[in-house]
Structure formats: C-alpha cells, structure tokens
C-alpha cells in the first residue's frame, strides 16, 4: 500500500518553519504549492559627498560607540533632521 504524500503544516513561528525545513522533504506533496510574488522595498538612492576628515572620523567614532555602521549613522542623522 503506497503512502500518501505529506502536506505542508501550518506554522506560526519562524522556529517551526526552520525545524520543518531541516527535515527530509522528498516525500512532500508539492502539488499544493503556488507561485509566490512579493513587493520588495524600493531601492535607495545613492549619494556621493565629500566631508572634512575630522567630521568623518567623528562619525565613525560615534557609530562604533553605538555599534552600527557609520553609513547607517549618517542616514539616521539625515532622517532626524529632515523629519524634524
């Protein structure tokens, strides 16, 4: 007697999904799968600017203190200034 293919269970957490994907999925019923599309975030614009070396050093130091890349710090400063 042939066994029926397994279906994909409903998962409510990322951990459940990761555990499911770590198993052997070769006997999974793929007929229930459907194409999936999603919208990605809009691409960011790129800028190029020159800053005094002392300012750049200060930005990198502050970013390191906060544990973030200096580019992210610059973006956050600009966002705060523009958004008020």
C-alpha positions in Angstrom: 0.0 0.0 0.0 1.5 3.3 -1.1 1.5 6.1 1.4 0.1 9.5 0.6 2.4 12.4 0.2 2.9 14.6 3.2 1.3 18.1 3.2 2.8 21.3 4.5 1.7 22.0 8.0 0.6 25.5 9.1 3.4 27.1 11.0 3.0 30.1 13.3 6.7 30.9 14.1 9.9 31.2 12.3 11.4 28.4 14.5 8.6 26.0 13.4 9.4 26.8 9.8 13.1 26.3 10.3 12.6 23.0 12.0 10.2 21.9 9.2 12.8 22.8 6.5 15.6 20.9 8.2 13.8 17.6 7.7 13.8 15.4 4.6 11.2 17.0 2.3 11.5 14.5 -0.6 8.1 12.9 0.1 6.3 16.3 0.3 3.2 16.8 -1.8 4.2 19.8 -4.0 1.0 19.9 -6.0 -0.4 22.3 -3.4 2.4 24.8 -4.0 1.5 28.0 -5.7 3.8 30.7 -7.3 4.5 33.5 -4.8 5.4 37.1 -5.5 6.1 39.9 -3.1 7.0 43.5 -3.4 10.5 44.4 -2.3 11.4 47.7 -0.7 12.1 50.5 -3.1 15.8 50.9 -3.9 17.7 53.5 -2.1 19.2 56.4 -3.9 23.0 56.6 -3.8 24.8 59.8 -3.0 28.4 60.8 -3.1 29.7 63.6 -0.8 32.9 65.0 0.5 33.3 65.6 4.2 36.1 67.0 6.2 38.4 64.2 7.6 37.7 65.3 11.2 34.0 65.1 10.7 34.3 61.7 9.1 36.5 60.4 11.9 33.9 61.7 14.5 31.1 60.0 12.6 33.0 56.7 12.6 33.8 57.0 16.3 30.2 57.7 17.2 28.9 54.9 15.0 31.4 52.5 16.6 30.2 53.6 20.1 26.6 52.8 19.0 27.7 49.5 17.4 26.4 50.5 13.9 28.0 51.1 10.6 28.9 54.8 10.0 26.7 54.9 6.8 23.7 54.0 8.9 24.5 56.7 11.4 24.7 59.3 8.7 21.4 58.2 7.3 19.8 58.3 10.7 21.1 61.8 11.3 19.8 63.0 8.0 16.4 61.4 8.6 16.1 63.0 12.0 17.0 66.4 10.6 14.5 66.1 7.6 11.6 64.6 9.6 12.0 67.0 12.5 
